[in-house]
């Protein structure tokens, strides 16, 4: 199998040439990206689903969206 690099890894590798760009890339990928993911998946999607579904169903739907968001299609296509 040929594993494709994640976008964040490619972004960090590209930013290595400039120390400020690398610092900014680290902050974005280590701090901001997980914060935004939590906000989107738990803060918005899960709370929306809990209005219409049971608690466990809302967790399952949120988990499926989270997993599909992080799934790499490179393995399937290669």
Short mmCIF file of the C-alpha atoms (twelve columns), coordinates in Angstrom:
data_MODEL
# 
_entry.id   MODEL 
# 
loop_
_atom_site.group_PDB 
_atom_site.id 
_atom_site.type_symbol 
_atom_site.label_atom_id 
_atom_site.label_alt_id 
_atom_site.label_comp_id 
_atom_site.label_asym_id 
_atom_site.label_seq_id 
_atom_site.Cartn_x 
_atom_site.Cartn_y 
_atom_site.Cartn_z 
_atom_site.pdbx_PDB_model_num 
ATOM 1  C CA . UNK A 1  0.000   0.000  0.000  1 
ATOM 2  C CA . UNK A 2  1.076   3.563  -0.688 1 
ATOM 3  C CA . UNK A 3  0.037   5.834  2.156  1 
ATOM 4  C CA . UNK A 4  -0.831  9.383  1.241  1 
ATOM 5  C CA . UNK A 5  0.300   12.136 3.576  1 
ATOM 6  C CA . UNK A 6  -2.408  13.957 5.479  1 
ATOM 7  C CA . UNK A 7  -2.942  17.577 4.514  1 
ATOM 8  C CA . UNK A 8  -1.630  18.793 7.879  1 
ATOM 9  C CA . UNK A 9  1.623   16.834 7.439  1 
ATOM 10 C CA . UNK A 10 2.135   18.214 3.947  1 
ATOM 11 C CA . UNK A 11 1.436   21.716 5.243  1 
ATOM 12 C CA . UNK A 12 4.019   21.311 8.030  1 
ATOM 13 C CA . UNK A 13 6.627   19.893 5.652  1 
ATOM 14 C CA . UNK A 14 6.125   22.791 3.253  1 
ATOM 15 C CA . UNK A 15 6.367   25.349 6.076  1 
ATOM 16 C CA . UNK A 16 9.706   23.988 7.383  1 
ATOM 17 C CA . UNK A 17 11.606  26.355 5.113  1 
ATOM 18 C CA . UNK A 18 10.429  29.447 7.003  1 
ATOM 19 C CA . UNK A 19 10.561  29.445 10.811 1 
ATOM 20 C CA . UNK A 20 7.602   31.816 11.244 1 
ATOM 21 C CA . UNK A 21 5.491   29.837 8.764  1 
ATOM 22 C CA . UNK A 22 6.446   26.617 10.571 1 
ATOM 23 C CA . UNK A 23 5.489   28.104 13.951 1 
ATOM 24 C CA . UNK A 24 2.166   29.270 12.546 1 
ATOM 25 C CA . UNK A 25 1.553   25.875 10.924 1 
ATOM 26 C CA . UNK A 26 2.259   24.141 14.245 1 
ATOM 27 C CA . UNK A 27 -0.189  26.385 16.088 1 
ATOM 28 C CA . UNK A 28 -2.849  25.807 13.436 1 
ATOM 29 C CA . UNK A 29 -2.476  22.015 13.321 1 
ATOM 30 C CA . UNK A 30 -1.858  21.364 17.022 1 
ATOM 31 C CA . UNK A 31 -4.178  23.888 18.678 1 
ATOM 32 C CA . UNK A 32 -6.683  25.356 16.250 1 
ATOM 33 C CA . UNK A 33 -7.611  22.264 14.202 1 
ATOM 34 C CA . UNK A 34 -8.610  20.086 17.203 1 
ATOM 35 C CA . UNK A 35 -10.521 22.998 18.721 1 
ATOM 36 C CA . UNK A 36 -12.483 23.536 15.499 1 
ATOM 37 C CA . UNK A 37 -13.163 19.794 15.200 1 
ATOM 38 C CA . UNK A 38 -14.556 19.646 18.734 1 
ATOM 39 C CA . UNK A 39 -16.676 22.702 18.080 1 
ATOM 40 C CA . UNK A 40 -18.079 21.292 14.843 1 
ATOM 41 C CA . UNK A 41 -18.603 17.672 15.848 1 
ATOM 42 C CA . UNK A 42 -19.498 17.875 19.537 1 
ATOM 43 C CA . UNK A 43 -20.669 21.448 19.837 1 
ATOM 44 C CA . UNK A 44 -22.802 21.724 16.723 1 
ATOM 45 C CA . UNK A 45 -23.475 18.325 15.120 1 
ATOM 46 C CA . UNK A 46 -23.948 16.297 18.297 1 
ATOM 47 C CA . UNK A 47 -26.190 18.900 19.921 1 
ATOM 48 C CA . UNK A 48 -28.246 19.139 16.733 1 
ATOM 49 C CA . UNK A 49 -28.637 15.354 16.589 1 
ATOM 50 C CA . UNK A 50 -29.624 15.165 20.279 1 
ATOM 51 C CA . UNK A 51 -32.674 17.318 19.493 1 
ATOM 52 C CA . UNK A 52 -34.057 14.710 17.113 1 
ATOM 53 C CA . UNK A 53 -32.444 11.429 18.212 1 
ATOM 54 C CA . UNK A 54 -31.720 9.588  21.443 1 
ATOM 55 C CA . UNK A 55 -28.450 10.324 23.206 1 
ATOM 56 C CA . UNK A 56 -26.814 7.106  21.966 1 
ATOM 57 C CA . UNK A 57 -28.025 7.599  18.412 1 
ATOM 58 C CA . UNK A 58 -26.681 11.146 18.416 1 
ATOM 59 C CA . UNK A 59 -23.310 9.832  19.602 1 
ATOM 60 C CA . UNK A 60 -23.319 7.181  16.862 1 
ATOM 61 C CA . UNK A 61 -24.182 9.644  14.098 1 
ATOM 62 C CA . UNK A 62 -21.518 12.073 15.332 1 
ATOM 63 C CA . UNK A 63 -18.943 9.259  15.505 1 
ATOM 64 C CA . UNK A 64 -19.762 8.178  11.947 1 
ATOM 65 C CA . UNK A 65 -19.363 11.722 10.639 1 
ATOM 66 C CA . UNK A 66 -16.109 12.128 12.586 1 
ATOM 67 C CA . UNK A 67 -14.724 8.844  11.250 1 
ATOM 68 C CA . UNK A 68 -15.732 9.601  7.668  1 
ATOM 69 C CA . UNK A 69 -14.141 13.044 7.964  1 
ATOM 70 C CA . UNK A 70 -10.819 11.413 8.929  1 
ATOM 71 C CA . UNK A 71 -10.987 8.430  6.569  1 
ATOM 72 C CA . UNK A 72 -8.284  8.304  3.921  1 
ATOM 73 C CA . UNK A 73 -9.592  7.358  0.497  1 
ATOM 74 C CA . UNK A 74 -6.016  6.924  -0.744 1 
ATOM 75 C CA . UNK A 75 -5.994  3.300  0.496  1 
ATOM 76 C CA . UNK A 76 -9.178  2.495  -1.391 1 
ATOM 77 C CA . UNK A 77 -8.050  4.103  -4.624 1 
ATOM 78 C CA . UNK A 78 -4.541  2.619  -4.715 1 
# 
